[in-house]
Amino acid sequence: MSKTEPATKAAAPVITVTIRWFSVLAEHRGCRREELTLESGVTGSELLERLAGETQAVSDYRQYIRLAVNQHYADESARLQDGDEVALITPVSGG
């Protein structure tokens, strides 16, 4: 009888993105910038859903948050790439 190696499941490829937090989101998250490791192929919408599960303010403001990827407004369906900078922008009022 020969000994066989157990099958190993390959790890999903990952990317690292920098998140820029502004306004009320930064206050609730406790930082203005952080790096996150995500599965390769993740969309802006999927990122927001993950963050909404981690930070109540993201959940509360979810419908109002706009994304900017690498300093350009982006649709939530955009796929994120390794090294992207993703800004989460909320409406601001003032005079």
TITORDREN-198580 format. One record per atom (N, C-alpha, C): residue number from 1; residue in one letter; chain; atom name; x, y, z. Coordinates in pm, 1 decimal, m for minus. Layout:
BEGIN
ATOM  kolro  roro  badren  tortor      east     north        up
ATOM    NUM     A       A      CA         X         Y         Z
...
REM end
This chain:
BEGIN
ATOM  kolro  roro  badren  tortor      east     north        up
ATOM      1     M       A       N      83.6    m116.8       0.0
ATOM      1     M       A      CA       0.0       0.0       0.0
ATOM      1     M       A       C      88.4     123.5       0.0
ATOM      2     S       A       N      51.8     216.6     m82.8
ATOM      2     S       A      CA     129.1     340.8     m85.8
ATOM      2     S       A       C      57.0     449.2      m8.4
ATOM      3     K       A       N     137.1     529.6      52.3
ATOM      3     K       A      CA      81.5     640.3     129.9
ATOM      3     K       A       C      55.2     756.7      34.7
ATOM      4     T       A       N     m64.9     812.6      41.5
ATOM      4     T       A      CA     m96.6     926.1     m45.2
ATOM      4     T       A       C    m104.1    1052.3      38.0
ATOM      5     E       A       N     m67.2    1160.7     m23.3
ATOM      5     E       A      CA     m74.0    1290.1      42.4
ATOM      5     E       A       C    m219.2    1336.2      46.0
ATOM      6     P       A       N    m261.7    1397.4     154.9
ATOM      6     P       A      CA    m399.0    1448.9     160.3
ATOM      6     P       A       C    m415.9    1562.9      60.3
ATOM      7     A       A       N    m533.8    1571.2       4.7
ATOM      7     A       A      CA    m562.0    1679.0     m90.6
ATOM      7     A       A       C    m565.7    1810.5     m15.0
ATOM      8     T       A       N    m503.1    1910.0     m71.9
ATOM      8     T       A      CA    m504.0    2041.9      m8.7
ATOM      8     T       A       C    m582.5    2136.6     m96.3
ATOM      9     K       A       N    m657.9    2220.2     m32.1
ATOM      9     K       A      CA    m737.5    2318.3    m103.5
ATOM      9     K       A       C    m650.7    2441.5    m125.6
ATOM     10     A       A       N    m641.6    2485.4    m248.6
ATOM     10     A       A      CA    m560.5    2602.6    m278.9
ATOM     10     A       A       C    m626.4    2727.2    m221.6
ATOM     11     A       A       N    m544.6    2811.9    m165.6
ATOM     11     A       A      CA    m595.8    2936.5    m110.2
ATOM     11     A       A       C    m637.8    3029.6    m223.2
ATOM     12     A       A       N    m747.4    3100.9    m200.5
ATOM     12     A       A      CA    m794.0    3196.3    m301.5
ATOM     12     A       A       C    m693.8    3310.8    m309.8
ATOM     13     P       A       N    m668.5    3360.9    m430.7
ATOM     13     P       A      CA    m577.7    3474.3    m444.4
ATOM     13     P       A       C    m633.8    3595.0    m369.8
ATOM     14     V       A       N    m545.6    3674.4    m315.1
ATOM     14     V       A      CA    m587.5    3790.5    m238.3
ATOM     14     V       A       C    m525.6    3917.9    m294.4
ATOM     15     I       A       N    m589.1    4030.4    m259.4
ATOM     15     I       A      CA    m537.8    4162.2    m294.0
ATOM     15     I       A       C    m535.6    4245.6    m166.3
ATOM     16     T       A       N    m456.7    4350.4    m167.3
ATOM     16     T       A      CA    m453.9    4444.9     m57.5
ATOM     16     T       A       C    m495.5    4580.7    m111.0
ATOM     17     V       A       N    m593.2    4642.9     m45.8
ATOM     17     V       A      CA    m638.2    4776.3     m84.1
ATOM     17     V       A       C    m625.7    4868.9      36.4
ATOM     18     T       A       N    m609.5    4996.0       9.4
ATOM     18     T       A      CA    m607.1    5097.1     113.7
ATOM     18     T       A       C    m743.9    5162.4     118.9
ATOM     19     I       A       N    m803.6    5163.8     236.5
ATOM     19     I       A      CA    m933.7    5227.5     255.9
ATOM     19     I       A       C    m910.0    5365.1     316.6
ATOM     20     R       A       N    m971.9    5467.0     258.9
ATOM     20     R       A      CA    m967.5    5603.0     313.4
ATOM     20     R       A       C   m1104.6    5632.3     371.6
ATOM     21     W       A       N   m1107.9    5662.2     500.1
ATOM     21     W       A      CA   m1231.4    5690.7     573.1
ATOM     21     W       A       C   m1244.3    5841.0     590.9
ATOM     22     F       A       N   m1365.8    5893.0     571.5
ATOM     22     F       A      CA   m1390.4    6035.9     587.5
ATOM     22     F       A       C   m1512.9    6056.3     676.4
ATOM     23     S       A       N   m1522.6    6177.7     731.5
ATOM     23     S       A      CA   m1642.7    6223.1     800.0
ATOM     23     S       A       C   m1683.1    6128.6     913.0
ATOM     24     V       A       N   m1812.7    6106.4     924.1
ATOM     24     V       A      CA   m1869.0    6024.3    1031.5
ATOM     24     V       A       C   m1815.2    5881.3    1026.5
ATOM     25     L       A       N   m1781.6    5832.3     908.8
ATOM     25     L       A      CA   m1729.4    5695.7     898.0
ATOM     25     L       A       C   m1594.0    5684.4     966.2
ATOM     26     A       A       N   m1508.2    5784.9     948.1
ATOM     26     A       A      CA   m1377.1    5784.8    1013.6
ATOM     26     A       A       C   m1393.0    5790.8    1165.1
ATOM     27     E       A       N   m1488.1    5871.7    1210.4
ATOM     27     E       A      CA   m1511.9    5883.2    1354.3
ATOM     27     E       A       C   m1552.2    5748.1    1413.2
ATOM     28     H       A       N   m1640.2    5677.1    1345.8
ATOM     28     H       A      CA   m1688.2    5549.2    1397.8
ATOM     28     H       A       C   m1587.4    5436.3    1378.2
ATOM     29     R       A       N   m1510.6    5441.3    1272.2
ATOM     29     R       A      CA   m1411.4    5336.7    1247.4
ATOM     29     R       A       C   m1288.2    5356.1    1335.9
ATOM     30     G       A       N   m1263.6    5481.9    1374.8
ATOM     30     G       A      CA   m1150.0    5510.4    1462.3
ATOM     30     G       A       C   m1019.3    5531.2    1388.8
ATOM     31     C       A       N   m1027.4    5550.7    1257.8
ATOM     31     C       A      CA    m906.6    5577.8    1180.0
ATOM     31     C       A       C    m946.1    5646.4    1049.3
ATOM     32     R       A       N    m849.1    5703.2     983.4
ATOM     32     R       A      CA    m874.5    5768.6     854.9
ATOM     32     R       A       C    m820.2    5687.7     737.5
ATOM     33     R       A       N    m736.3    5591.3     768.2
ATOM     33     R       A      CA    m675.6    5511.3     661.6
ATOM     33     R       A       C    m638.8    5374.8     718.7
ATOM     34     E       A       N    m663.3    5271.9     638.2
ATOM     34     E       A      CA    m620.3    5137.3     677.3
ATOM     34     E       A       C    m607.4    5049.3     554.1
ATOM     35     E       A       N    m529.9    4944.3     567.3
ATOM     35     E       A      CA    m515.2    4847.2     459.3
ATOM     35     E       A       C    m597.4    4723.9     492.6
ATOM     36     L       A       N    m665.1    4671.8     391.3
ATOM     36     L       A      CA    m743.5    4549.6     406.6
ATOM     36     L       A       C    m699.0    4447.4     303.2
ATOM     37     T       A       N    m701.0    4322.9     342.9
ATOM     37     T       A      CA    m674.0    4213.0     251.0
ATOM     37     T       A       C    m808.5    4152.8     213.1
ATOM     38     L       A       N    m831.6    4140.5      83.0
ATOM     38     L       A      CA    m959.7    4093.3      30.5
ATOM     38     L       A       C    m935.8    3982.9     m70.8
ATOM     39     E       A       N   m1041.0    3907.0    m100.2
ATOM     39     E       A      CA   m1032.4    3808.3    m207.4
ATOM     39     E       A       C   m1017.4    3879.3    m340.8
ATOM     40     S       A       N    m937.8    3824.9    m427.2
ATOM     40     S       A      CA    m922.4    3880.6    m560.8
ATOM     40     S       A       C   m1057.3    3878.9    m633.0
ATOM     41     G       A       N   m1086.5    3984.2    m706.4
ATOM     41     G       A      CA   m1210.7    3991.3    m782.3
ATOM     41     G       A       C   m1325.8    4055.3    m708.1
ATOM     42     V       A       N   m1302.9    4099.5    m584.1
ATOM     42     V       A      CA   m1410.2    4160.5    m505.2
ATOM     42     V       A       C   m1454.7    4291.7    m570.5
ATOM     43     T       A       N   m1584.2    4319.4    m560.5
ATOM     43     T       A      CA   m1638.2    4444.7    m614.7
ATOM     43     T       A       C   m1650.3    4548.6    m503.0
ATOM     44     G       A       N   m1672.0    4672.1    m543.0
ATOM     44     G       A      CA   m1695.4    4777.7    m445.3
ATOM     44     G       A       C   m1815.3    4747.2    m358.4
ATOM     45     S       A       N   m1919.6    4693.3    m416.7
ATOM     45     S       A      CA   m2039.6    4657.1    m342.1
ATOM     45     S       A       C   m2010.1    4550.4    m237.2
ATOM     46     E       A       N   m1933.2    4450.4    m274.8
ATOM     46     E       A      CA   m1897.6    4344.4    m180.0
ATOM     46     E       A       C   m1811.5    4399.5     m66.2
ATOM     47     L       A       N   m1722.3    4491.9     m98.9
ATOM     47     L       A      CA   m1642.5    4556.5       4.6
ATOM     47     L       A       C   m1732.6    4632.4     101.1
ATOM     48     L       A       N   m1827.0    4708.3      48.3
ATOM     48     L       A      CA   m1917.2    4784.3     134.4
ATOM     48     L       A       C   m2000.3    4692.3     224.1
ATOM     49     E       A       N   m2043.7    4580.2     171.3
ATOM     49     E       A      CA   m2120.7    4485.3     252.1
ATOM     49     E       A       C   m2035.9    4430.9     366.6
ATOM     50     R       A       N   m1910.9    4398.9     337.3
ATOM     50     R       A      CA   m1820.3    4351.7     443.0
ATOM     50     R       A       C   m1803.0    4459.5     549.1
ATOM     51     L       A       N   m1777.3    4582.3     505.6
ATOM     51     L       A      CA   m1754.5    4691.7     600.0
ATOM     51     L       A       C   m1880.8    4724.6     679.7
ATOM     52     A       A       N   m1997.4    4709.9     617.8
ATOM     52     A       A      CA   m2123.8    4733.6     688.5
ATOM     52     A       A       C   m2141.6    4632.7     801.7
ATOM     53     G       A       N   m2090.4    4512.6     782.9
ATOM     53     G       A      CA   m2096.4    4411.6     887.6
ATOM     53     G       A       C   m1999.2    4437.3    1001.0
ATOM     54     E       A       N   m1895.3    4517.4     974.7
ATOM     54     E       A      CA   m1793.2    4545.5    1074.7
ATOM     54     E       A       C   m1813.7    4679.0    1146.8
ATOM     55     T       A       N   m1877.8    4773.9    1078.8
ATOM     55     T       A      CA   m1890.7    4909.5    1132.0
ATOM     55     T       A       C   m2034.5    4956.7    1115.7
ATOM     56     Q       A       N   m2102.4    4981.6    1226.9
ATOM     56     Q       A      CA   m2243.4    5019.2    1223.1
ATOM     56     Q       A       C   m2267.6    5144.1    1137.8
ATOM     57     A       A       N   m2176.8    5241.0    1141.9
ATOM     57     A       A      CA   m2195.8    5364.3    1065.0
ATOM     57     A       A       C   m2200.4    5335.9     915.0
ATOM     58     V       A       N   m2122.5    5239.8     868.1
ATOM     58     V       A      CA   m2127.8    5204.1     725.8
ATOM     58     V       A       C   m2264.9    5145.8     694.7
ATOM     59     S       A       N   m2314.8    5062.0     781.6
ATOM     59     S       A      CA   m2448.4    5006.6     762.8
ATOM     59     S       A       C   m2553.4    5117.3     762.6
ATOM     60     D       A       N   m2542.2    5210.4     857.8
ATOM     60     D       A      CA   m2639.3    5319.0     869.4
ATOM     60     D       A       C   m2639.5    5411.1     747.0
ATOM     61     Y       A       N   m2522.7    5437.1     690.3
ATOM     61     Y       A      CA   m2509.7    5530.9     578.4
ATOM     61     Y       A       C   m2492.9    5460.8     444.1
ATOM     62     R       A       N   m2507.3    5331.4     443.0
ATOM     62     R       A      CA   m2478.6    5249.7     323.4
ATOM     62     R       A       C   m2538.3    5306.7     194.9
ATOM     63     Q       A       N   m2662.8    5347.8     197.9
ATOM     63     Q       A      CA   m2728.0    5394.5      75.0
ATOM     63     Q       A       C   m2673.7    5527.9      25.9
ATOM     64     Y       A       N   m2600.3    5600.4     111.5
ATOM     64     Y       A      CA   m2549.3    5732.3      74.0
ATOM     64     Y       A       C   m2401.1    5732.2      38.5
ATOM     65     I       A       N   m2330.6    5625.3      69.2
ATOM     65     I       A      CA   m2185.9    5620.7      48.2
ATOM     65     I       A       C   m2153.7    5610.4    m100.5
ATOM     66     R       A       N   m2062.0    5695.6    m143.8
ATOM     66     R       A      CA   m2007.5    5688.4    m280.1
ATOM     66     R       A       C   m1864.9    5637.8    m270.1
ATOM     67     L       A       N   m1823.2    5564.1    m370.6
ATOM     67     L       A      CA   m1686.3    5512.8    m375.7
ATOM     67     L       A       C   m1602.7    5594.4    m473.1
ATOM     68     A       A       N   m1479.6    5615.5    m435.5
ATOM     68     A       A      CA   m1380.2    5668.2    m528.5
ATOM     68     A       A       C   m1264.4    5569.0    m526.4
ATOM     69     V       A       N   m1227.3    5521.4    m642.8
ATOM     69     V       A      CA   m1115.9    5427.6    m653.9
ATOM     69     V       A       C   m1003.4    5499.7    m725.1
ATOM     70     N       A       N    m890.4    5509.5    m657.8
ATOM     70     N       A      CA    m773.7    5579.5    m711.1
ATOM     70     N       A       C    m808.6    5722.6    m753.6
ATOM     71     Q       A       N    m885.1    5789.4    m667.7
ATOM     71     Q       A      CA    m922.4    5930.2    m679.4
ATOM     71     Q       A       C   m1019.2    5961.1    m793.8
ATOM     72     H       A       N   m1094.6    5859.9    m836.6
ATOM     72     H       A      CA   m1199.3    5878.8    m938.0
ATOM     72     H       A       C   m1325.5    5809.4    m888.9
ATOM     73     Y       A       N   m1438.5    5879.9    m898.6
ATOM     73     Y       A      CA   m1563.3    5814.7    m858.7
ATOM     73     Y       A       C   m1579.9    5685.3    m937.6
ATOM     74     A       A       N   m1628.1    5582.0    m869.1
ATOM     74     A       A      CA   m1642.4    5450.4    m931.4
ATOM     74     A       A       C   m1777.9    5391.3    m896.7
ATOM     75     D       A       N   m1830.2    5313.6    m988.3
ATOM     75     D       A      CA   m1953.6    5239.3    m965.0
ATOM     75     D       A       C   m1923.9    5125.1    m868.2
ATOM     76     E       A       N   m2022.3    5089.6    m787.7
ATOM     76     E       A      CA   m2002.8    4981.1    m691.3
ATOM     76     E       A       C   m1976.5    4846.4    m757.5
ATOM     77     S       A       N   m2009.7    4833.6    m884.0
ATOM     77     S       A      CA   m1985.7    4707.1    m953.4
ATOM     77     S       A       C   m1840.6    4692.3    m999.3
ATOM     78     A       A       N   m1761.1    4797.8    m983.9
ATOM     78     A       A      CA   m1620.3    4793.2   m1025.8
ATOM     78     A       A       C   m1544.3    4689.3    m944.3
ATOM     79     R       A       N   m1462.9    4611.0   m1012.4
ATOM     79     R       A      CA   m1378.7    4512.0    m944.7
ATOM     79     R       A       C   m1252.4    4581.9    m895.8
ATOM     80     L       A       N   m1218.6    4556.2    m771.4
ATOM     80     L       A      CA   m1100.7    4618.1    m712.8
ATOM     80     L       A       C    m975.8    4539.6    m748.8
ATOM     81     Q       A       N    m865.9    4612.8    m757.8
ATOM     81     Q       A      CA    m737.7    4553.3    m795.0
ATOM     81     Q       A       C    m638.1    4569.8    m680.9
ATOM     82     D       A       N    m537.2    4486.1    m679.7
ATOM     82     D       A      CA    m432.4    4496.3    m579.4
ATOM     82     D       A       C    m369.8    4635.6    m584.5
ATOM     83     G       A       N    m357.7    4698.3    m467.6
ATOM     83     G       A      CA    m295.9    4830.0    m458.4
ATOM     83     G       A       C    m391.8    4946.8    m472.9
ATOM     84     D       A       N    m519.3    4921.0    m502.6
ATOM     84     D       A      CA    m616.4    5030.2    m517.2
ATOM     84     D       A       C    m632.5    5106.2    m386.0
ATOM     85     E       A       N    m662.6    5235.8    m400.7
ATOM     85     E       A      CA    m702.5    5317.8    m287.7
ATOM     85     E       A       C    m851.6    5342.5    m303.4
ATOM     86     V       A       N    m928.4    5304.4    m201.5
ATOM     86     V       A      CA   m1073.4    5316.3    m206.2
ATOM     86     V       A       C   m1117.5    5415.9     m99.4
ATOM     87     A       A       N   m1177.5    5526.5    m143.6
ATOM     87     A       A      CA   m1229.5    5626.2     m50.8
ATOM     87     A       A       C   m1380.0    5604.9     m35.3
ATOM     88     L       A       N   m1424.8    5608.7      89.2
ATOM     88     L       A      CA   m1567.4    5598.0     119.9
ATOM     88     L       A       C   m1615.9    5738.9     153.1
ATOM     89     I       A       N   m1700.5    5792.7      67.3
ATOM     89     I       A      CA   m1740.5    5932.5      76.9
ATOM     89     I       A       C   m1887.4    5940.6     114.7
ATOM     90     T       A       N   m1916.3    6018.0     218.6
ATOM     90     T       A      CA   m2053.4    6042.0     261.6
ATOM     90     T       A       C   m2090.3    6185.6     228.1
ATOM     91     P       A       N   m2221.4    6214.8     219.0
ATOM     91     P       A      CA   m2264.0    6351.9     194.1
ATOM     91     P       A       C   m2217.7    6443.8     308.4
ATOM     92     V       A       N   m2183.0    6564.8     272.1
ATOM     92     V       A      CA   m2138.8    6662.8     370.0
ATOM     92     V       A       C   m2225.8    6785.6     354.3
ATOM     93     S       A       N   m2267.3    6842.9     465.8
ATOM     93     S       A      CA   m2343.6    6966.7     457.3
ATOM     93     S       A       C   m2272.3    7073.8     538.4
ATOM     94     G       A       N   m2301.4    7192.6     508.8
ATOM     94     G       A      CA   m2239.1    7302.8     581.4
ATOM     94     G       A       C   m2257.4    7430.3     503.2
ATOM     95     G       A       N   m2201.9    7536.4     553.1
ATOM     95     G       A      CA   m2223.3    7663.1     486.7
ATOM     95     G       A       C   m2105.0    7746.0     473.1
REM end
